């Protein structure tokens, strides 16, 4: 797990603990609730962006391989290799 994922997760855990601590004021608990909501929303957004970026990158790679197959300046060997890669990915 990357460092950027660990730290917000630990912060969420600390704030959740504070929300259940009877020695913490209601004002502090409310602040912790808000921080948890914000951090969880940010983490979910980052995960969604990462998935989108992965999908987008895969689309670009596939487009490049398809372009290789149609490029008259590319050797037949390279075209065959591009075709095999697309078949391995299940594109064809």
TITI-20824 format. One record per residue (C-alpha): residue number from 1; residue in three letters; x, y, z. Coordinates in nm, 4 decimals. Layout:
N
{pos:NUM, code:ALA, u:X, v:Y, w:Z}
...
//
This chain:
92
{pos:1, code:UNK, u:0.0000, v:0.0000, w:0.0000}
{pos:2, code:UNK, u:0.1404, v:0.3402, w:-0.0905}
{pos:3, code:UNK, u:0.2258, v:0.6030, w:0.1689}
{pos:4, code:UNK, u:-0.0435, v:0.8366, w:0.0353}
{pos:5, code:UNK, u:-0.3069, v:0.5692, w:0.1034}
{pos:6, code:UNK, u:-0.1805, v:0.4702, w:0.4493}
{pos:7, code:UNK, u:-0.1801, v:0.8121, w:0.6103}
{pos:8, code:UNK, u:-0.5397, v:0.9180, w:0.5363}
{pos:9, code:UNK, u:-0.6580, v:0.5718, w:0.6410}
{pos:10, code:UNK, u:-0.4821, v:0.6062, w:0.9744}
{pos:11, code:UNK, u:-0.6270, v:0.9532, w:1.0179}
{pos:12, code:UNK, u:-0.9749, v:0.8134, w:0.9586}
{pos:13, code:UNK, u:-0.9111, v:0.5470, w:1.2212}
{pos:14, code:UNK, u:-0.7942, v:0.8047, w:1.4738}
{pos:15, code:UNK, u:-1.0963, v:1.0268, w:1.4171}
{pos:16, code:UNK, u:-1.3339, v:0.7296, w:1.4393}
{pos:17, code:UNK, u:-1.1758, v:0.6371, w:1.7722}
{pos:18, code:UNK, u:-1.2225, v:0.9938, w:1.8931}
{pos:19, code:UNK, u:-1.5909, v:0.9842, w:1.7976}
{pos:20, code:UNK, u:-1.6414, v:0.6852, w:2.0307}
{pos:21, code:UNK, u:-1.4289, v:0.8170, w:2.3166}
{pos:22, code:UNK, u:-1.6487, v:0.9242, w:2.6103}
{pos:23, code:UNK, u:-1.3802, v:1.1728, w:2.7220}
{pos:24, code:UNK, u:-1.4059, v:1.3756, w:2.4004}
{pos:25, code:UNK, u:-1.6420, v:1.6752, w:2.3779}
{pos:26, code:UNK, u:-1.9381, v:1.6704, w:2.1403}
{pos:27, code:UNK, u:-1.7783, v:1.9586, w:1.9491}
{pos:28, code:UNK, u:-1.4607, v:1.7553, w:1.8956}
{pos:29, code:UNK, u:-1.6647, v:1.4498, w:1.7958}
{pos:30, code:UNK, u:-1.8549, v:1.6546, w:1.5396}
{pos:31, code:UNK, u:-1.5260, v:1.7852, w:1.4011}
{pos:32, code:UNK, u:-1.3989, v:1.4263, w:1.3754}
{pos:33, code:UNK, u:-1.7186, v:1.3221, w:1.1940}
{pos:34, code:UNK, u:-1.6631, v:1.5980, w:0.9398}
{pos:35, code:UNK, u:-1.2967, v:1.5050, w:0.8915}
{pos:36, code:UNK, u:-1.3869, v:1.1367, w:0.8461}
{pos:37, code:UNK, u:-1.6525, v:1.2258, w:0.5883}
{pos:38, code:UNK, u:-1.4067, v:1.4463, w:0.3983}
{pos:39, code:UNK, u:-1.1227, v:1.1924, w:0.4074}
{pos:40, code:UNK, u:-1.3443, v:0.9032, w:0.3022}
{pos:41, code:UNK, u:-1.4878, v:1.1085, w:0.0168}
{pos:42, code:UNK, u:-1.1346, v:1.2045, w:-0.0926}
{pos:43, code:UNK, u:-1.0156, v:0.8429, w:-0.0783}
{pos:44, code:UNK, u:-1.3158, v:0.7246, w:-0.2801}
{pos:45, code:UNK, u:-1.2564, v:1.0002, w:-0.5361}
{pos:46, code:UNK, u:-0.8872, v:0.9057, w:-0.5657}
{pos:47, code:UNK, u:-0.9776, v:0.5393, w:-0.6144}
{pos:48, code:UNK, u:-1.2312, v:0.6294, w:-0.8831}
{pos:49, code:UNK, u:-0.9788, v:0.8547, w:-1.0585}
{pos:50, code:UNK, u:-0.7122, v:0.5841, w:-1.0454}
{pos:51, code:UNK, u:-0.9531, v:0.3316, w:-1.1993}
{pos:52, code:UNK, u:-1.0498, v:0.5820, w:-1.4695}
{pos:53, code:UNK, u:-0.6849, v:0.6606, w:-1.5428}
{pos:54, code:UNK, u:-0.5998, v:0.2891, w:-1.5645}
{pos:55, code:UNK, u:-0.8877, v:0.2327, w:-1.8067}
{pos:56, code:UNK, u:-0.7954, v:0.5419, w:-2.0064}
{pos:57, code:UNK, u:-0.4307, v:0.4342, w:-2.0273}
{pos:58, code:UNK, u:-0.5352, v:0.0864, w:-2.1424}
{pos:59, code:UNK, u:-0.7530, v:0.2423, w:-2.4121}
{pos:60, code:UNK, u:-0.4604, v:0.4517, w:-2.5318}
{pos:61, code:UNK, u:-0.2278, v:0.1511, w:-2.5405}
{pos:62, code:UNK, u:-0.4810, v:-0.0463, w:-2.7435}
{pos:63, code:UNK, u:-0.5284, v:0.2450, w:-2.9821}
{pos:64, code:UNK, u:-0.1531, v:0.2653, w:-3.0321}
{pos:65, code:UNK, u:-0.1307, v:-0.1061, w:-3.1058}
{pos:66, code:UNK, u:-0.4140, v:-0.0783, w:-3.3576}
{pos:67, code:UNK, u:-0.2414, v:0.2176, w:-3.5212}
{pos:68, code:UNK, u:0.0782, v:0.0135, w:-3.5438}
{pos:69, code:UNK, u:-0.1079, v:-0.2535, w:-3.7373}
{pos:70, code:UNK, u:-0.2294, v:0.0007, w:-3.9947}
{pos:71, code:UNK, u:0.0900, v:0.2032, w:-4.0302}
{pos:72, code:UNK, u:0.2568, v:0.1369, w:-4.3683}
{pos:73, code:UNK, u:0.5947, v:0.2404, w:-4.2231}
{pos:74, code:UNK, u:0.5937, v:-0.0412, w:-3.9657}
{pos:75, code:UNK, u:0.7435, v:-0.3833, w:-4.0348}
{pos:76, code:UNK, u:0.5201, v:-0.6868, w:-4.0676}
{pos:77, code:UNK, u:0.6909, v:-0.8347, w:-3.7624}
{pos:78, code:UNK, u:0.5889, v:-0.5331, w:-3.5509}
{pos:79, code:UNK, u:0.2344, v:-0.5488, w:-3.6901}
{pos:80, code:UNK, u:0.2109, v:-0.9183, w:-3.6002}
{pos:81, code:UNK, u:0.3431, v:-0.8506, w:-3.2501}
{pos:82, code:UNK, u:0.0843, v:-0.5723, w:-3.2010}
{pos:83, code:UNK, u:-0.1908, v:-0.8047, w:-3.3217}
{pos:84, code:UNK, u:-0.0785, v:-1.0770, w:-3.0783}
{pos:85, code:UNK, u:-0.0777, v:-0.8300, w:-2.7877}
{pos:86, code:UNK, u:-0.4314, v:-0.7215, w:-2.8703}
{pos:87, code:UNK, u:-0.5421, v:-1.0840, w:-2.8956}
{pos:88, code:UNK, u:-0.3838, v:-1.1573, w:-2.5557}
{pos:89, code:UNK, u:-0.5840, v:-0.8686, w:-2.4087}
{pos:90, code:UNK, u:-0.9036, v:-1.0023, w:-2.5615}
{pos:91, code:UNK, u:-0.9504, v:-0.7018, w:-2.7888}
{pos:92, code:UNK, u:-0.9763, v:-0.9287, w:-3.0941}
//
